[in-house]
Amino acid sequence: MIVIPMKEGENIERALKRFKRKFEKTGVIRELRQRQAYIKPSVIKREQKKKAVYVQKLQLDEE
């Protein structure tokens, strides 16, 4: 559970902003969206390889 202590005289908008930031860092929404559809392990591995190749190419081009 996320707890946001309110400081005395603090604006509610500011506290909401801090709450949203903390909530986003937990990754709950990202995980929820990921779990909406099943992705086969082979597809996940293929995507990871594709990303690794892309990153490696960027690093080689940088040098």
N, C-alpha and C positions, 0 to 999 in steps of 0.2 A: 504494500500500500504506500502510495506517495503522500508524504506529509509536507505541507508548505506552511511554515510558521509565519504568521502575519506580524509585521512590525507595527508599532503604535503609530497611527497617523498615515499608514501606507495606503496608497491607492489600490483599489480592488483590481483595476486593469493590470497594474504592475504585477500583482500576485498571480493573476491568471496567466500572464506571460511566462512567469517563472515555472508555473505548473505545467504549461504546455511544453516548455523546453525540457523539463525533467521527464515528462511522459514520453516525448519523442526519443530521448536518449535510451529509454528502456527497451525500445524496439518491439513493443507489443503489437502495434498496428502492422508493422512490416511482417511479423511472424504470422499474424492472423491472415493477411492477404496471401502469404505463401501457402498456408494450410488449406485454402479454399479449393485448390485443385491439386490432385496427386501428380507428381512428376516422377517418371521412372528414373531409377538410379543411373541407368545408361545415358539418359538425356542430360542429367546433372553433370556426369563426368565429361560428356562431350562439350557442354557449355564451359566447364572449367578449363578444359584443354584449349578451346577456342580463345578464351580470355587470356590464358598464359601465353599463347602464341602472339596475340595482339600486343601484350605488354612487352614481351621480349623484342618484338619488332620495333616498338617505340624506343626502347632502350638502345638498340643497335643504331637506329637512325640518329639518336641524340649524340652518339660518340663520333 
